[in-house]
Amino acid sequence: MDHEAFQRVVKHYPACTYEEWHFREAKKMADWKARRHVVKMVDISPAEFTAYCERTGARPDLTTFLKVLSDKAGF
């Protein structure tokens, strides 16, 4: 499962179970949508994130992970 792989690859990635993580993220998305914000889902694999970090020299941490997701979403 990618969630477990991301826990190993991304420093400070949530240590909770997939089910707990998914519940919290679904709630965050619902809250954002309720405030009329745009929520865009993007796909990323652990291998893609690791390759990005190696290519750019970025640290494989949560800040970089969120930046990559935002960049892929076009925000």
C-alpha positions, 0 to 999 in steps of 0.5 A: 500500500502506498500509505505505508511506503510514504511513511517510510519515504516521507519524513514527518508523514503521518504515522497513523493507519491508512483508515485514520489518515483517510478519515482525517483527509476526507474531513479536511476536503469536505471542510475546504469544499464547504468554504467553496475552495477547490479541491483537486485530487492528484496521483503520486507514487512513492517512486515518483516522489523519491525521483523528484527529490533525487532530481532536485536535491530536495529533502524527502519531507512533508513540506516537499511532499505537499509542494510536489502535490500542489505543483502537480495540481497546478496551484 
